[in-house]
Amino acid sequence: MAPDRRTAEAAGYTRRVPLLLTAALRRVDPITPRSRLISIAVDSADFCFSAGQAVLVGPAGSALRPYSIACSPERAAEIGAIELLVGLGQAAEQEHPLLSLAPGARLEVDGPLGTFLFPAVVEAPRLLFIAGGTGIAPLRAMLDHASRAHPSVRTSLMYSARRADEFAFLPEFEALAAAGSLELHRTVTREDEDWEGLRGRIGRAHFDSVLHDPAHTLCFVCGPPQMVEASVTTLVGLGVPDAAIRREEWGRK
């Protein structure tokens, strides 16, 4: 993960509106066994962003790290905060610079940054979101925005996680699926005796069930770099125009 603004901008993260603000940590909630959802109190009137963008965040006076914003602008306005999905990786929770802080701690927030954006105009009749691990964060923002702004567009999500208990935001996605607003597909990449669904890393066999109209589908891919590269190659091979595939290039989270 890039430690500073210079590295972030070199990787393609450009600021929409220059802004460096100090905000309070509102809460930290367990979202899966290996991830936490951080809520940072931000006035939406002072901090405008697009679904898919990121921020640089850190304790006041410390190095700032990049995180995709895991909520839509609409949700941020409703709750008065932005949400970030933080993966624990191999580190203990108390070792993470954000997760070790108490509610009310002051944070520096720089951004918004990024060119991985949901478009202002959607002409394609179908949307396909492809997520691996914590790569679901910006896609959650896009999905929520799309469900509000483009309810008639047919939307699908292919979501990969290591184990069945590591799917973040699953109740939200299942609610959208139950309402007929989302076609939800999930796959598990590690051994999990309790999992009865799809298995293995996202590949051609998975896309066969979720990609219904390749030439008329706008795709968004975010996750580990190898997954992103393989997914893009497969999508193009199945007939999706390269110009219709948006990818998060800076996926080393």
Backbone as numpy.savetxt, mean C-alpha at the origin, in Angstrom:
# Nx Ny Nz CAx CAy CAz Cx Cy Cz
15.51 0.28 3.21 14.67 1.46 3.21 15.55 2.71 3.21
15.22 3.66 2.36 16.05 4.85 2.24 16.01 5.67 3.51
17.16 6.16 4.02 17.19 6.85 5.29 16.93 8.34 5.22
16.96 8.93 4.02 16.84 10.38 4.00 16.14 10.85 2.73
15.86 12.13 2.69 15.10 12.72 1.59 15.85 12.63 0.27
17.19 12.83 0.30 17.96 12.82 -0.94 17.85 11.47 -1.63
17.99 10.38 -0.86 17.87 9.05 -1.43 16.47 8.82 -1.96
15.47 9.29 -1.23 14.08 9.11 -1.66 13.82 9.80 -2.98
14.32 11.02 -3.14 14.07 11.76 -4.37 14.84 11.15 -5.53
16.04 10.63 -5.26 16.82 9.98 -6.30 16.11 8.72 -6.79
15.33 8.08 -5.91 14.62 6.86 -6.27 13.30 7.14 -6.97
13.00 8.40 -7.20 11.80 8.73 -7.96 10.67 9.29 -7.14
10.88 9.53 -5.87 9.84 10.07 -5.01 9.95 11.60 -5.03
9.06 12.24 -5.75 9.06 13.68 -5.83 7.90 14.25 -5.04
8.11 15.37 -4.46 7.11 15.98 -3.59 6.01 16.65 -4.39
4.76 16.42 -4.03 3.65 17.08 -4.71 3.56 18.53 -4.27
3.58 18.78 -2.97 3.60 20.13 -2.41 4.62 20.12 -1.30
5.71 20.91 -1.38 6.74 20.87 -0.34 6.16 21.15 1.04
6.43 20.25 1.97 5.89 20.43 3.30 6.67 19.59 4.30
7.15 20.20 5.34 7.76 19.49 6.45 7.03 19.96 7.70
6.31 19.05 8.34 5.52 19.45 9.50 5.83 18.56 10.69
5.46 19.04 11.85 5.58 18.28 13.08 4.18 17.85 13.50
4.01 16.57 13.76 2.70 16.04 14.09 2.82 15.07 15.25
1.68 14.77 15.87 1.69 13.88 17.03 1.32 12.46 16.63
2.03 11.50 17.21 1.66 10.10 17.07 0.36 9.88 17.83
-0.67 9.43 17.13 -1.96 9.23 17.79 -2.05 7.86 18.44
-1.71 6.81 17.67 -1.83 5.45 18.22 -1.06 4.47 17.34
-0.77 3.33 17.93 -0.16 2.21 17.21 -1.01 0.98 17.48
-1.51 0.34 16.42 -2.38 -0.81 16.58 -1.79 -2.04 15.90
-1.87 -3.21 16.56 -1.48 -4.45 15.86 -2.45 -4.68 14.71
-1.90 -4.98 13.53 -2.75 -5.23 12.37 -2.59 -6.67 11.89
-1.37 -7.22 12.05 -1.08 -8.64 11.87 0.03 -8.96 12.88
0.39 -10.23 13.02 1.49 -10.54 13.95 2.80 -9.86 13.58
2.99 -9.51 12.31 4.26 -8.94 11.84 4.13 -7.52 11.32
3.05 -6.85 11.65 2.91 -5.46 11.19 2.07 -4.65 12.17
2.26 -3.35 12.14 1.53 -2.43 13.00 1.01 -1.27 12.16
-0.13 -0.74 12.55 -0.71 0.40 11.86 -0.51 1.64 12.73
0.23 2.60 12.19 0.53 3.83 12.91 -0.40 4.93 12.42
-1.00 5.63 13.36 -1.87 6.76 13.05 -1.20 8.04 13.52
-1.06 9.00 12.60 -0.40 10.27 12.91 -1.40 11.39 12.69
-1.65 12.18 13.71 -2.64 13.25 13.63 -2.19 14.32 12.64
-2.95 14.49 11.58 -2.63 15.46 10.53 -3.92 16.12 10.08
-3.90 17.42 9.98 -5.05 18.16 9.47 -5.04 18.07 7.95
-6.09 17.48 7.36 -6.12 17.29 5.91 -6.11 18.61 5.16
-6.51 19.70 5.82 -6.47 21.00 5.16 -5.03 21.48 4.98
-4.14 21.00 5.84 -2.73 21.40 5.78 -1.86 20.40 5.03
-2.37 19.18 4.87 -1.56 18.12 4.27 -2.39 17.42 3.19
-2.14 17.77 1.94 -2.88 17.20 0.82 -2.01 16.16 0.11
-2.59 15.01 -0.21 -1.84 13.97 -0.90 -2.78 13.20 -1.82
-2.19 12.41 -2.69 -2.94 11.55 -3.59 -2.80 10.09 -3.15
-3.82 9.30 -3.42 -3.78 7.88 -3.07 -2.58 7.23 -3.75
-1.74 6.57 -2.96 -0.54 5.91 -3.47 0.74 6.59 -3.05
0.66 7.83 -2.59 1.88 8.55 -2.24 2.45 8.09 -0.89
3.63 8.63 -0.57 4.36 8.24 0.63 4.79 9.48 1.40
5.35 9.24 2.58 5.92 10.30 3.40 7.24 9.82 3.98
8.06 10.75 4.40 9.23 10.45 5.21 8.87 10.81 6.64
9.09 9.88 7.56 8.65 10.07 8.94 9.74 9.62 9.90
9.85 10.32 11.03 10.76 9.91 12.09 10.54 10.74 13.32
11.03 10.28 14.47 10.98 11.10 15.68 11.65 12.44 15.44
11.14 13.48 16.04 11.70 14.82 15.85 13.20 14.81 16.13
13.97 15.35 15.17 15.42 15.42 15.32 16.17 14.19 14.85
15.44 13.16 14.38 16.08 11.92 13.94 15.98 11.79 12.43
16.67 10.79 11.88 16.58 10.52 10.45 15.16 10.11 10.09
14.72 10.52 8.91 13.38 10.21 8.46 13.41 9.01 7.52
12.42 8.13 7.66 12.32 6.94 6.82 11.06 7.01 5.97
11.08 6.38 4.79 9.92 6.44 3.91 8.88 5.36 4.23
7.62 5.76 4.15 6.50 4.83 4.33 5.38 5.25 3.38
4.78 4.28 2.72 3.61 4.58 1.92 2.45 4.93 2.84
1.64 5.88 2.41 0.44 6.24 3.18 -0.60 5.16 2.93
-1.10 4.56 3.99 -1.97 3.38 3.88 -3.45 3.73 3.95
-3.77 5.00 3.80 -5.19 5.39 3.79 -5.42 6.36 2.65
-6.66 6.42 2.20 -7.01 7.33 1.12 -7.11 8.75 1.66
-7.03 9.75 0.78 -7.24 11.13 1.24 -8.61 11.31 1.89
-9.61 10.59 1.39 -10.95 10.71 1.98 -10.97 10.19 3.41
-10.34 9.03 3.65 -10.30 8.49 5.01 -9.48 9.39 5.92
-8.38 9.92 5.42 -7.55 10.81 6.23 -8.35 12.02 6.69
-9.19 12.56 5.81 -10.02 13.70 6.18 -11.05 13.30 7.23
-11.57 12.08 7.13 -12.60 11.62 8.08 -12.03 11.39 9.47
-10.81 10.83 9.55 -10.26 10.49 10.86 -9.27 11.52 11.38
-8.94 12.52 10.56 -7.99 13.54 10.99 -6.58 13.02 11.19
-6.20 12.06 10.36 -4.88 11.43 10.52 -4.50 10.72 9.24
-3.21 10.45 9.10 -2.74 9.54 8.06 -2.31 8.25 8.74
-2.41 7.15 8.01 -2.07 5.84 8.55 -0.90 5.25 7.78
0.02 4.61 8.50 1.18 3.97 7.89 1.24 2.52 8.35
1.50 1.61 7.43 1.65 0.20 7.77 3.14 -0.09 7.92
3.53 -0.54 9.09 4.94 -0.78 9.39 5.17 -2.27 9.60
6.05 -2.85 8.77 6.41 -4.25 8.96 7.51 -4.39 9.99
7.42 -5.43 10.80 8.41 -5.61 11.86 9.70 -6.22 11.34
9.63 -7.00 10.26 10.83 -7.65 9.77 11.43 -8.56 10.82
12.74 -8.52 10.95 13.43 -9.36 11.92 13.68 -8.64 13.24
13.40 -7.34 13.28 13.68 -6.56 14.50 12.56 -6.71 15.52
12.93 -6.59 16.77 11.93 -6.59 17.83 11.13 -5.29 17.76
9.88 -5.36 18.20 9.01 -4.20 18.08 9.59 -2.98 18.78
10.17 -3.18 19.97 10.69 -2.05 20.74 11.93 -1.42 20.11
12.52 -2.12 19.11 13.70 -1.58 18.44 13.33 -0.66 17.29
12.08 -0.68 16.86 11.69 0.17 15.74 11.54 1.61 16.21
12.08 2.57 15.47 12.08 3.97 15.94 10.69 4.57 16.09
9.69 4.07 15.40 8.34 4.60 15.55 7.51 3.79 16.55
7.68 2.47 16.53 6.86 1.62 17.38 7.22 1.70 18.85
8.39 2.23 19.15 8.81 2.34 20.55 8.29 3.61 21.21
7.61 4.47 20.43 7.14 5.75 20.96 5.77 5.63 21.59
5.48 6.51 22.53 4.17 6.55 23.19 3.25 7.52 22.45
1.94 7.32 22.52 1.01 8.26 21.91 1.30 9.69 22.38
1.24 10.62 21.47 1.55 12.01 21.77 2.96 12.41 21.41
3.82 11.43 21.12 5.20 11.74 20.73 5.21 12.58 19.47
6.17 13.48 19.38 6.25 14.37 18.23 7.05 13.72 17.11
6.49 13.78 15.92 7.11 13.21 14.73 7.29 14.28 13.68
8.33 14.13 12.88 8.49 14.98 11.70 7.97 14.23 10.49
7.16 14.90 9.70 6.55 14.31 8.51 6.93 15.16 7.31
7.60 14.56 6.34 8.05 15.26 5.14 7.34 14.65 3.94
6.68 15.48 3.15 6.00 14.96 1.98 4.77 15.78 1.63
3.89 15.21 0.83 3.91 13.85 0.31 4.93 13.68 -0.81
5.33 12.42 -1.02 6.31 12.07 -2.03 5.75 10.98 -2.91
6.27 10.87 -4.11 5.98 9.69 -4.90 5.26 9.93 -6.20
5.52 9.04 -7.14 4.87 9.08 -8.45 3.99 7.85 -8.67
3.87 7.00 -7.68 2.99 5.83 -7.74 1.60 6.31 -7.31
0.82 6.77 -8.29 -0.42 7.47 -7.99 -1.61 6.82 -8.66
-2.76 6.96 -8.03 -4.00 6.60 -8.69 -4.38 7.76 -9.60
-4.71 7.50 -10.86 -4.95 8.59 -11.80 -6.21 9.39 -11.49
-6.19 10.64 -11.89 -7.37 11.50 -11.69 -8.52 11.06 -12.58
-8.20 10.52 -13.76 -9.21 10.05 -14.71 -8.98 8.57 -14.97
-10.02 7.77 -14.85 -9.94 6.34 -15.09 -10.80 6.01 -16.30
-10.16 5.58 -17.38 -10.89 5.23 -18.60 -11.09 3.72 -18.74
-10.25 2.93 -18.09 -10.37 1.48 -18.18 -11.59 0.99 -17.42
-12.29 -0.01 -17.93 -13.46 -0.54 -17.23 -13.12 -1.47 -16.07
-11.84 -1.87 -15.98 -11.42 -2.78 -14.91 -10.14 -2.28 -14.25
-10.04 -2.55 -12.96 -8.84 -2.25 -12.18 -8.36 -3.54 -11.53
-7.05 -3.77 -11.54 -6.46 -4.92 -10.87 -5.33 -4.44 -9.98
-5.44 -4.75 -8.69 -4.41 -4.40 -7.71 -3.69 -5.68 -7.30
-2.35 -5.64 -7.30 -1.53 -6.81 -6.99 -0.58 -6.43 -5.86
-0.73 -7.08 -4.71 0.04 -6.69 -3.53 0.79 -7.87 -2.96
2.00 -7.61 -2.47 2.78 -8.59 -1.75 3.20 -8.02 -0.41
2.84 -8.69 0.68 3.24 -8.24 2.02 2.76 -6.84 2.34
3.67 -6.01 2.88 3.29 -4.64 3.24 3.10 -3.75 2.03
3.33 -4.31 0.82 3.01 -3.57 -0.38 1.53 -3.28 -0.51
0.72 -3.86 0.36 -0.71 -3.58 0.36 -1.00 -2.15 0.81
-0.06 -1.49 1.48 -0.33 -0.17 2.08 -0.83 0.86 1.07
-0.07 1.19 0.01 -0.58 2.19 -0.92 -1.78 1.69 -1.71
-1.89 0.37 -1.90 -3.02 -0.18 -2.64 -4.30 -0.09 -1.82
-4.19 -0.20 -0.51 -5.37 0.02 0.33 -5.89 1.43 0.14
-4.96 2.40 0.08 -5.36 3.79 -0.15 -6.07 3.93 -1.49
-5.50 3.31 -2.52 -6.10 3.40 -3.85 -7.45 2.70 -3.91
-7.55 1.53 -3.30 -8.81 0.78 -3.31 -9.93 1.57 -2.66
-9.64 2.17 -1.53 -10.67 2.95 -0.84 -11.08 4.16 -1.67
-10.08 4.83 -2.24 -10.38 5.98 -3.09 -11.19 5.56 -4.31
-10.80 4.46 -4.95 -11.50 4.00 -6.14 -12.94 3.61 -5.83
-13.16 2.97 -4.68 -14.52 2.56 -4.33 -15.44 3.75 -4.11
-14.87 4.88 -3.74 -15.67 6.09 -3.53 -15.82 6.89 -4.82
-14.71 7.05 -5.54 -14.71 7.94 -6.72 -15.16 7.24 -8.00
-14.97 5.91 -8.06 -15.28 5.18 -9.29 -16.02 3.88 -8.94
-17.17 3.97 -8.32 -17.86 2.76 -7.85 -18.30 1.82 -8.97
-18.42 2.32 -10.19 -18.89 1.47 -11.28 -17.77 0.67 -11.96
-16.52 1.01 -11.67 -15.39 0.29 -12.27 -15.23 -1.06 -11.57
-15.06 -2.12 -12.34 -14.92 -3.46 -11.78 -13.50 -3.64 -11.26
-13.39 -4.01 -10.00 -12.11 -3.99 -9.30 -11.76 -5.35 -8.72
-10.49 -5.75 -8.87 -10.01 -7.02 -8.33 -8.72 -6.78 -7.54
-8.50 -7.64 -6.55 -7.27 -7.59 -5.74 -6.68 -8.98 -5.66
-5.41 -9.10 -6.05 -4.63 -10.31 -5.83 -3.61 -9.99 -4.74
-3.70 -10.67 -3.60 -2.93 -10.30 -2.42 -2.15 -11.52 -1.94
-0.84 -11.36 -1.83 0.05 -12.43 -1.39 0.62 -12.10 -0.01
0.63 -13.12 0.87 1.23 -12.96 2.20 1.95 -14.25 2.56
2.81 -14.18 3.54 3.56 -15.38 3.93 2.64 -16.44 4.52
1.76 -16.01 5.43 0.84 -16.93 6.08 -0.55 -16.31 6.17
-1.52 -17.13 6.50 -2.91 -16.68 6.48 -3.19 -15.56 7.47
-2.43 -15.49 8.56 -2.68 -14.45 9.56 -1.92 -13.16 9.26
-1.28 -13.07 8.08 -0.50 -11.89 7.74 -1.14 -11.03 6.65
-2.42 -11.25 6.40 -3.15 -10.38 5.46 -3.67 -9.16 6.22
-3.08 -8.01 5.96 -3.52 -6.78 6.63 -4.81 -6.27 5.99
-5.65 -5.65 6.81 -6.90 -5.01 6.36 -7.89 -5.99 5.77
-7.77 -7.26 6.10 -8.64 -8.27 5.49 -10.12 -8.01 5.73
-10.56 -7.63 6.94 -12.00 -7.37 7.12 -12.53 -6.30 6.16
-11.73 -5.28 5.88 -12.17 -4.24 4.94 -12.37 -4.82 3.54
-11.40 -5.61 3.09 -11.48 -6.17 1.74 -12.62 -7.19 1.64
-12.83 -7.97 2.69 -13.92 -8.94 2.68 -15.27 -8.23 2.66
-15.36 -7.08 3.34 -16.61 -6.33 3.31 -16.89 -5.79 1.91
-15.85 -5.30 1.24 -16.02 -4.83 -0.14 -16.43 -5.99 -1.06
-15.81 -7.16 -0.84 -16.15 -8.32 -1.65 -17.59 -8.76 -1.41
-18.02 -8.74 -0.15 -19.38 -9.14 0.18 -20.41 -8.19 -0.43
-20.02 -6.92 -0.58 -20.91 -5.93 -1.17 -20.87 -5.94 -2.68
-20.03 -6.80 -3.25 -19.92 -6.88 -4.70 -19.04 -5.81 -5.32
-18.27 -5.09 -4.49 -17.43 -4.01 -4.99 -16.00 -4.45 -5.29
-15.65 -5.68 -4.90 -14.27 -6.14 -5.06 -14.25 -7.64 -5.28
-13.46 -8.07 -6.25 -13.16 -9.49 -6.43 -11.84 -9.75 -5.72
-11.87 -10.55 -4.67 -10.72 -10.74 -3.80 -10.12 -12.12 -3.99
-8.81 -12.15 -4.27 -8.06 -13.40 -4.38 -6.83 -13.29 -3.47
-6.54 -14.37 -2.73 -5.38 -14.36 -1.84 -4.56 -15.63 -2.04
-3.26 -15.49 -1.81 -2.38 -16.65 -1.89 -1.35 -16.58 -0.76
-1.00 -17.73 -0.22 -0.05 -17.85 0.88 1.23 -18.49 0.35
2.38 -17.93 0.72 3.65 -18.39 0.15 4.44 -19.33 1.06
4.07 -19.43 2.33 4.76 -20.33 3.25 3.83 -21.47 3.67
4.41 -22.50 4.27 3.60 -23.60 4.75 2.64 -23.11 5.84
1.39 -23.46 5.69 0.37 -23.06 6.66 -0.72 -24.12 6.63
-0.74 -24.96 7.66 -1.65 -26.10 7.69 -3.12 -25.67 7.69
-3.41 -24.48 8.18 -4.80 -24.05 8.30 -5.31 -23.35 7.04
-4.45 -23.16 6.05 -4.84 -22.42 4.85 -5.35 -23.38 3.78
-6.54 -23.09 3.25 -7.14 -23.95 2.24 -7.27 -23.25 0.89
-6.75 -22.03 0.77 -6.88 -21.28 -0.47 -5.69 -21.47 -1.39
-5.47 -20.49 -2.27 -4.36 -20.53 -3.21 -3.02 -20.50 -2.49
-2.04 -21.15 -3.10 -0.69 -21.20 -2.52 0.34 -20.77 -3.55
1.50 -20.36 -3.03 2.63 -20.03 -3.88 2.71 -18.56 -4.21
3.87 -18.16 -4.69 4.07 -16.77 -5.09 3.19 -16.44 -6.29
2.79 -15.19 -6.37 1.91 -14.77 -7.45 2.57 -15.06 -8.79
1.86 -15.78 -9.64 2.39 -16.14 -10.95 1.27 -16.27 -11.96
1.58 -16.84 -13.10 0.61 -16.91 -14.21 -0.67 -17.63 -13.80
-0.54 -18.72 -13.06 -1.73 -19.48 -12.66 -2.68 -18.63 -11.83
-2.13 -17.75 -11.01 -2.97 -16.88 -10.20 -3.67 -15.84 -11.07
-2.96 -15.30 -12.06 -3.55 -14.28 -12.91 -4.65 -14.84 -13.81
-4.57 -16.12 -14.13 -5.59 -16.72 -14.97 -6.98 -16.58 -14.35
-7.05 -16.54 -13.02 -8.34 -16.46 -12.34 -8.79 -15.04 -12.05
-7.90 -14.07 -12.20 -8.24 -12.71 -11.79 -8.16 -11.69 -12.92
-7.46 -12.03 -14.00 -7.29 -11.10 -15.12 -8.29 -11.46 -16.21
-9.41 -10.75 -16.27 -10.52 -11.13 -17.14 -10.48 -10.46 -18.51
-9.89 -9.29 -18.60 -9.89 -8.53 -19.85 -8.56 -7.78 -19.96
-7.48 -8.48 -20.29 -6.13 -7.89 -20.23 -5.98 -6.58 -20.98
-6.58 -6.46 -22.13 -6.38 -5.26 -22.95 -7.08 -4.03 -22.38
-7.99 -4.24 -21.42 -8.79 -3.12 -20.90 -8.75 -3.09 -19.37
-7.60 -3.45 -18.80 -7.44 -3.46 -17.34 -6.26 -2.58 -16.95
-6.50 -1.69 -16.01 -5.44 -0.85 -15.45 -4.92 -1.54 -14.19
-3.61 -1.81 -14.14 -3.03 -2.61 -13.07 -2.10 -1.78 -12.18
-2.10 -2.11 -10.90 -1.22 -1.47 -9.92 -0.52 -2.59 -9.14
0.82 -2.54 -9.10 1.60 -3.61 -8.47 2.52 -3.01 -7.41
2.51 -3.59 -6.21 3.39 -3.11 -5.14 3.75 -4.28 -4.23
5.03 -4.39 -3.93 5.50 -5.47 -3.06 6.99 -5.61 -3.18
7.54 -6.76 -2.78 8.97 -7.00 -2.92 9.40 -6.85 -4.37
10.60 -6.32 -4.62 11.04 -6.06 -6.00 10.92 -7.25 -6.94
11.27 -8.45 -6.49 11.19 -9.62 -7.37 9.75 -9.92 -7.75
8.82 -9.74 -6.78 7.42 -9.98 -7.08 6.89 -8.97 -8.08
7.29 -7.71 -7.90 6.85 -6.67 -8.81 7.35 -6.95 -10.22
8.63 -7.28 -10.35 9.20 -7.54 -11.67 8.54 -8.73 -12.34
8.35 -9.81 -11.58 7.74 -11.01 -12.15 6.29 -10.76 -12.53
5.57 -10.00 -11.71 4.16 -9.72 -12.00 4.02 -8.88 -13.26
4.87 -7.88 -13.41 4.81 -7.02 -14.60 5.09 -7.83 -15.85
6.12 -8.68 -15.79 6.46 -9.51 -16.94 5.30 -10.43 -17.32
4.67 -11.03 -16.32 3.55 -11.93 -16.56 2.35 -11.19 -17.14
2.05 -10.03 -16.59 0.91 -9.25 -17.08 1.09 -8.87 -18.54
2.29 -8.42 -18.89 2.57 -8.05 -20.28 2.42 -9.28 -21.17
2.92 -10.42 -20.70 2.81 -11.65 -21.47 1.38 -12.10 -21.67
0.49 -11.70 -20.76 -0.92 -12.07 -20.87 -1.73 -11.05 -21.65
-1.06 -10.00 -22.14 -1.76 -9.06 -23.00 -2.09 -7.71 -22.40
-1.62 -7.43 -21.19 -1.85 -6.11 -20.61 -0.82 -5.14 -21.20
-1.25 -4.02 -21.77 -0.28 -3.05 -22.29 0.64 -2.54 -21.18
1.90 -2.40 -21.50 2.85 -1.94 -20.47 2.44 -0.59 -19.90
1.86 0.27 -20.75 1.43 1.60 -20.29 0.28 1.52 -19.29
-0.37 0.36 -19.20 -1.50 0.19 -18.28 -1.08 -0.46 -16.97
0.22 -0.57 -16.75 0.73 -1.19 -15.52 1.49 -0.14 -14.72
0.99 0.17 -13.54 1.66 1.11 -12.63 2.35 0.29 -11.56
3.61 0.55 -11.33 4.36 -0.26 -10.38 5.06 0.63 -9.37
5.20 0.10 -8.16 5.96 0.78 -7.12 7.39 0.30 -7.25
8.26 1.15 -7.84 9.64 0.76 -8.09 10.48 0.70 -6.82
10.13 1.56 -5.87 10.92 1.67 -4.64 10.32 0.75 -3.59
10.49 -0.57 -3.80 9.79 -1.53 -2.97 10.62 -2.12 -1.86
11.80 -1.59 -1.58 12.65 -2.18 -0.55 12.27 -1.64 0.81
11.22 -2.23 1.42 10.67 -1.72 2.66 11.02 -2.64 3.80
